[in-house]
Amino acid sequence: MTAVLAARQVTRSFSLPSGDVHAVRGVDLEVDAGELVVIRGRSGSGKTTLLTMFGGLDRPTSGTIEVDGVDLAAPQTDLDALLGARIASIFQTSGLIPVLSAAENIEVPLRIRRMDPRERDARVVSALEAVGLAGHANQRPAELSGGQQQRVGIARALVMDPGLLLADEPTGQLDSETGVQIMDLIADLVHRRGTAAVVATHDPAMAARADRVLDMHDGVLKTADLSLAP
């Protein structure tokens, strides 16, 4: 089986007046369809930098990153098409547009892709049902709880049926009970839809739902020792 995400010897360095900073060092990682990989690490360990490169929003200093066999750094790669159709991201905050309803927020990527209105409407309904918000389609973000807003953000990320889902501290702004619900939802959707997912977090509860747990320290990624506290 070909991995959805394949990273090989990925390095990212930044040049600063005080010297070079090596944010990511020689990362190798493959993630298959339906696999939930959690990357643990403290702030500044390189998790966000790595996910940014996996999402095609930054390029490695060296090494390669492929999604569905497509090299994200290759000159001929149509990143807009790839990002719109195959890669989706979830962040700490939902990033919803305040003046739009839940349904309208979810359909934004579908409108960008100029999807047929009938298919667009069907996908939005299905996405709302998948995250347990079928009865909240017409509510605006201010009328939703923090957990419900994050659910809308998840629905928006999944509405294009991406092959790769990236999440950076998706429960960081939520209380513990709501955070657990969001973790369960992400794990269930990933496994049920067969989506490859990489979640960066320092929350040990998310690791308990992962198929594989990795630790990141000073830009180096390695298999976690689950007998130790994160």
SETITOR-360468 format. One record per atom (N, C-alpha, C): z, y, x; residue in one letter. Coordinates in pm, whole numbers, plus 50000, padded with zeros to 5 digits. Atoms other than C-alpha are relative to their C-alpha. Last residue first. Layout:
% residues N
ZYXA
...
***
This chain:
% residues 230
501104991549958P
527565128950485P
500485012650071P
500164988850092A
530575105350483A
498895008950051A
499334987749961L
530045074250690L
499785010749896L
498595003249991S
529255038850576S
500845012350038S
499364998150130L
525895051450456L
501474996150001L
498965010449998D
524675055550813D
500835002149876D
498594996650018A
521575075950745A
500884987750014A
499415007750108T
518195067650893T
501495002749992T
499695013949968K
517015095451124K
500614993149879K
499815008150119L
515425129851110L
500254985550040L
500325014049977V
515815154451398V
500354991949875V
501435002450009G
515615191751329G
499574985750019G
500714992549895D
519135199451453D
498524996350004D
499064992549917H
520545172151227H
499225006550114H
500694990749912M
518705155550940M
501055008550073M
499204988649956D
520055124350775D
499185008750092D
500204996049861L
517925100050577L
500895011950031L
499274988049961V
518685081250256V
499815002550149V
499814999149855R
516325056250094R
500675013350032R
500465012849946D
515925043949738D
500214999550151D
501225000849920A
518025073149622A
499654985650036A
501115003150090R
520495075249333R
498704997750076R
499695012550069A
523635073849548A
498874995549909A
500315011149909A
522125100249776A
500234986649931A
501445002150007M
522155124749486M
499614988250087M
500315006850127A
525925120749451A
498514997349986A
499965014649985P
526385128749820P
499654992549873P
499175005850105D
525195164749765D
500004984850012D
498785003749930H
523865179850090H
500964993349903H
498734996450062T
520345180249951T
501154996950093T
499104995249896A
516675176950033A
501285004949934A
498994990550046V
514815155649780V
500915003750118V
499104996949888V
511575137949870V
500935011049953V
499154988150003A
509705121349585A
500845001150125A
499304999649871A
506775097549543A
500805012950004A
500214988349914T
505945095149173T
500744998150132T
500625004449876G
505695061548999G
499665011450093G
501354994949988R
506275076548656R
499294995250126R
500785003850119R
509345055748567R
498535004350013R
500205014550007H
510855056648915H
499114996049883H
500735004649881V
510375093948967V
499694985149990V
501404996050012L
511355102648609L
499174995150118L
500655007650108D
514565082448625D
498525003349990D
500145014049957A
515615096248963A
499264991849895A
501015000649894I
514915132248855I
499764985650043I
501314997350058L
516815127948527L
498904998950105L
500415011950075D
519815111348692D
498595001849943D
500295010649903M
520015139748943M
499514987449931M
501304996649940I
519745165648664I
499604989450103I
501045002350102Q
522565148948470Q
498615002750056Q
500175014450012V
524715147248783V
498914996749898V
500725004849882G
524165184248844G
499744985149995G
501424997350024T
525195192548488T
499174995050116T
500425008650112E
528545175448547E
498525001849971E
500105014049959S
528995190848894S
499504991049887S
498685006349993D
528215226648794D
499824985150020D
499485005850124L
524725238648879L
501424994850018L
499494989050081Q
523315262349143Q
500664995149871Q
499124991149924G
522795236149416G
500645011049918G
498764998750078T
521455209549179T
500955010250063T
500264997550141P
517795210649292P
501255001649914P
498694997250059E
518755214749661E
499885002749849E
499104994349900D
515085215049767D
501295004549932D
498894992750061A
512955191749557A
500965004550108A
499094995149898L
509505178849650L
501095008149932L
499044990250051L
507455157249412L
500975003650112L
498884997149911L
504345139349538L
500855011049939L
499705012149925G
501715122049322G
501225001750087G
500244999849855P
501755150149070P
500304986550064P
499915013949956D
501475144148693D
499724998950150D
501315003349945M
500355179948622M
499944985650050M
501004999750107V
503335184148387V
498594996850050V
500585013150027L
505775172248653L
498835000249902L
500445006549877A
506705205348813A
499254987049972A
501154992549947R
506785223548479R
499454993650127R
501155002950086A
509035196448336A
498755007050049A
500445013649967I
511375199748633I
498784996349918I
500644999349869G
511565237548585G
499484986350045G
501324994050023V
512255232248215V
499245000950131V
500815010450064R
515075208548312R
498595005249970R
500465008749892Q
516405235048551Q
499154988649944Q
501034992849924Q
516515259748261Q
499464991350113Q
501235000550079Q
518355234048050Q
498875007450071Q
500555013549993G
520955229448322G
498704998749923G
500545002049866G
521495266848354G
499364986450017G
498975001449899S
521865270147978S
499354998050137S
499735013649953L
518975282647767L
501135000050102L
499395007150113E
518585314447559E
500354985650036E
498694994050026A
517965335947866A
500744993049887A
498985003949902P
515145312047965P
501405005449971P
500244993649870R
513205317947642R
501144996350094R
498924991949945Q
513385293647351Q
499625005650137Q
500244985850024N
510215282247176N
501105009150055N
501294995249952A
510045246847313A
499845015149991A
499774986949937H
513755239547273H
498715006650046H
499654990150102G
513695210047032G
500185014050053G
501054999250104A
511785186647261A
500305010849897A
499974986650057L
514165194547548L
498955001949891L
499024998950107G
515125159947670G
500115013649935G
498774994149945V
513335161348006V
501045002849892V
499575007549881A
510575136947908A
501305005350057A
499335012350043E
510285152047560E
500584992550118E
498744995950064L
509515186247705L
500794987849954L
499104995849893A
506905170847936A
501365004249944A
499545011949929S
505235152047647S
501025003650109S
499125007350093V
505005183447435V
500604987950070V
498774992250011V
503595202847731V
501004993049910V
499225001849877R
501065175547805R
501325007549993R
499455013650002A
499835174747445A
500884997650123A
498925000550098D
499415212447438D
500674986349998D
498904991849950R
497385212047760R
501204999349905R
499305008049901E
495235183347639E
501215007550054E
499405011550069R
494355202947328R
500764991050097R
498804996650077P
493895235447519P
500654988249930P
500364999150141D
491445220247774D
501275002349916D
500035012650074M
492835226348120M
499655002549854M
500954998450110R
491975258248301R
499804987049923R
501025010249980R
493835247448619R
498935000149890R
500624996849871I
495805280048609I
498854990250029I
500914988750023R
496405273348241R
499285003950129R
501145005550074L
497845239248323L
498985010949970L
500925006749907P
500075254148593P
498784994049931P
500604991049900V
501485279048338V
499074992850096V
501465000750003E
501995253048061E
499325009150102E
500505013149957I
505625246648144I
498494999850008I
499735001649857N
506555283448126N
499424987050052N
500964991549928E
504815286747789E
500224999350150E
501335006250006A
506725256847650A
498985008250079A
499975012249919A
510075270747765A
498624993650006A
499185010750056S
509215304747620S
499994988050094S
500715011450058L
507835332647835L
500984989949944L
500594995950128V
509405366847895V
499254988649932V
499064996650108P
511825354248160P
499375002849864P
500434986550035I
509265336148383I
500795004349876I
500764998450123L
511135305748513L
499655014649977L
501134990949979G
512125303048877G
499145001949876G
501165004850074S
514285272148809S
498775008750020S
500104992850126T
516765280549082T
498684996249932T
498614998250046Q
517615255749353Q
500045007249867Q
499144992449910F
513935245949381F
501415001249943F
498854995550078I
511585220049235I
500945006850099I
498714997149938S
508145214449389S
501035004649897S
499204991050083A
504845198549290A
501385001550062A
498704996849942I
502065182549495I
500725009949910I
499315011649945R
499035164149353R
501395002750057R
500185012750069A
497025186549121A
500924989050050A
499984999050145G
497835222549202G
500014986749929G
498684995550044L
498815216949562L
500085000449848L
499025010649973L
495705196349632L
501375003749949L
500265011250091A
493345220649462A
501044989050017A
499734995550136D
494845250749634D
499824988749901D
498575000750028L
494955232149966L
500325004349857L
499864990250106D
491225225349975D
501464999549953D
499125003550111T
491235207150309T
500095011449900T
500795001850121Q
488185214750523Q
500864997149878Q
500704987950043P
490185230150808P
499284998549866P
501425000849968A
492545200050830A
499265012349945A
500384989749902A
496195210350820A
498524999950034A
499754986650052L
497125192250499L
499545011050094L
499274992549899D
495445160250618D
500185014449953D
500634987249965V
494365141350306V
500895007650097V
500985001849894G
495335104550286G
499295012650043G
501115007950055D
497065108849950D
498884998550102D
499635003250139V
499195135250117V
498794993549936V
501035004050094E
498895136750497E
500614997349863E
499425003250130I
501045155550746I
498854997049905I
500864999950119T
500095156651114T
500814996549875T
499855011350090G
501835165051442G
499105001549878G
500755011849954S
502225198251622S
500304988549904S
500464995849868T
503345233451536T
499194988850064T
499235004149882P
503515221251180P
499425005950127P
500665010249920R
501915241550902R
500844996350121R
499894996749858D
503645260450624D
499354988650077D
499764985649995L
503165261450246L
500225004950142L
501204992849959G
501495227150242G
500185015050008G
500654993850115G
504305211450039G
498775008150034G
500485010750087F
505295187650318F
499265005549880F
501215005649938M
505465218150546M
499444988649915M
501034989650009T
507895235950314T
498694995150060T
500575000750134L
509855203650282L
498895010349980L
500775012350013L
510345202350659L
499344999049863L
501224998449920T
511415238750683T
499114987849986T
500904991350075T
513865233150397T
498695002150074T
500475006450123K
515485203250566K
498965008549927K
501465001349999G
515675218550916G
499434994149872G
500365012549931S
519405214650990S
498504997850007S
500504997549866G
520085251150911G
499594987550075G
500894988549995S
522275243750612S
499605002650144S
499404987150022R
523835209550656R
498945011049998R
499814991849881G
521915177450620G
500605013449964G
498744992749997R
520825150650379R
500085008450127R
499724995249865I
517275139450312I
501265008549994I
499084988749989V
516915118549997V
500215003350147V
499394998649868V
513895096149946V
500865012550001V
499214987849991L
512925085249595L
500745000250134L
498865000349908E
510135059549594E
500685013750005E
498825005350067G
507805054449296G
501244999550087G
499944996950143A
504695058649509A
501224993549938A
500915007050089D
505455054049878D
500145004949856D
499385001550131V
507035077950127V
498974994149905V
500955004350103E
506225076950499E
500774997849870E
499525004050132L
508175096650759L
498834995849912L
500895010250054D
507965104951130D
500554995649865D
499685007650122V
509605137251243V
498884990449963V
500595013449997G
509145148451604G
500294991249881G
500325006549873R
511535178151604R
499484985749978R
500305014150032V
511855203151320V
499484993550127V
499425003050131A
513485237551355A
499804985549959A
500655012350041H
512885241251729H
500634995349869H
499105007650086V
513765277651797V
499234987849950V
500565008750103D
511985293652091D
501094992649924D
500535012849954G
513635322152278G
499464991749885G
498975006949924S
515845352552216S
499554986550055S
499714992649876P
512865373852116P
501034992950088P
499174988450025L
511935346351868L
500255007350131L
499754991849881S
509175320451874S
500765012649961S
500174985750026F
509415294951596F
500355007750126F
499254991049913S
508925257651641S
499685014449962S
500204986050037R
507885230951393R
500925008650086R
499124990649931T
507305194951496T
499715014149950T
500054986150047V
505825166251297V
501075008450070V
499594991649888Q
505435133951492Q
499905015049967Q
499985006549868R
503615117151203R
500285010450109R
499774989849897A
504165125550838A
500154993050134A
499915005849866A
502665102750571A
500115011450102A
499714990249895L
503185110950204L
500124992850133L
500424987250060V
501565090049929V
500185011150102V
498944990550033A
501875059150151A
499415012549937A
500094987649924T
499025034150135T
501085009749954T
500004988050085M
500005000050000M
500005012450088M
***
